[in-house]
Amino acid sequence: MKNQQSDLFIKAKKRVDSIKGFYKHLTAYIVVNILLLIVKWRVLEILLENGNNEPGFLNWFEWNVIGTPILWGIGLACHAFYVFVYESGAKSFKPNFLSEWEERQIKKYMEEEQ
């Protein structure tokens, strides 16, 4: 009984740590991207005021400031999927046709062994 409770505690602790890790990731994402926007506005203002308006650099700068939240957001979405769908033990994660195919293959190989 005590061993079972210990196993349940360890499993629950891992789950809580995983969710906590996601929320730390989300917090970092929000803070860094807010800072990026602030820097973007200030740096662009300074560059344009000083006459540094080379289109290539400004385009590169724009894409980096826009690209970072997009690419990082994709990674964050994957992290959320892993924590809240895959790791949560969603048994129906596998498509039906795949489960049915696995069952047929298991039966087929079991019959061949007999």
N, C-alpha and C positions, 0 to 999 in steps of 0.2 A: 504494500500500500504506500509506504513512504517512498519507495523507489519510483513508483508511478507518479506520485506528486512531484518528485524531484525532476523527472523527465518532462512533465507538463510545465513546471516552472521554467526549465531551461528553454523549452520550445517557445513559451510565452515571452521570455526575456529576449530571445533572438528576434521574434516578431516585432516587439516594441522597439528594439534597437534599429531594426530595419526601417520602420516607419519614422523614427526619430532622425535617422540618416537622410531619408528623403526630405523631411522638412528643413533640415540644415542646408541641403542642396538647393531647395526652393528659396530659402532666405538669401543664400549667397547669390543666386540668380537675380533676384529682385534688387538687392543692394548694388551689385556690380552694374547691372543694366541702368539703374537710375543714375549712378555715377557716370557711366558712359554718355548718357544723354546730356548731363550737365556739362561734362568736358566737351562734348561735341559742340554745344551751343557756344560755350566760352571760347574754345579754340577757333572755331569758324569765325566768330566775331573778331577776334584778335588778328587772325590771318587776313581777313578781308579789309580790316582797318589799316593794316600795314602794307597793303598792296600785293600780298602774296596770294594771288588768285589763279595760280596755274591749274588749268582744268584737269590735267592728269592726276595731280596730287589730291585735289578736292574730290574727284571721283573715287580715288582709292580710299580716301579717308571716309567718305560717305558709306561705301560698301563695307568697310571694316566695322563701322559703328552699327550698321544695319545687319550685317551678316553674323556678327557674334551672337546677338539674342536669338536669331533664327536657328543657327546650328546648335547652340547651347540648349535652346528650347526643345529641339528634337531629342537631344540627349536626355533632357529632363523628362520629357514625355515617356521615353523608353524606361527611365528609372521608375516613374510612377506606375507604368504598366507592370513592370517586374514586381514592385512592392505590393500593389493593390489588387492585381489580377493573378499573376502567375504564382507568386510566393504565398498568396493567401489560401492556396490549396483549391483553386477553382478546378474541380474535376471535369467540368464540361468544357475545358479549354480546348481539348482536342475536337476537331470536326467529326461529326457523326460518321461520315463515310470512312474516315481513317480508323476509328474504333471498330467498325464492322469489318473492315479489311483485315485488321489485326486478329480479330476473333476467327475469321475464316482461315487465315494462315495457320493459326495455332491448332485448330481442329484438323486441318490438312496434314500438318507435320506429326500430330499425335497419331492419326490414323496410319500414316506411313510407317511409324515406329512399331506398330502392333503387328 
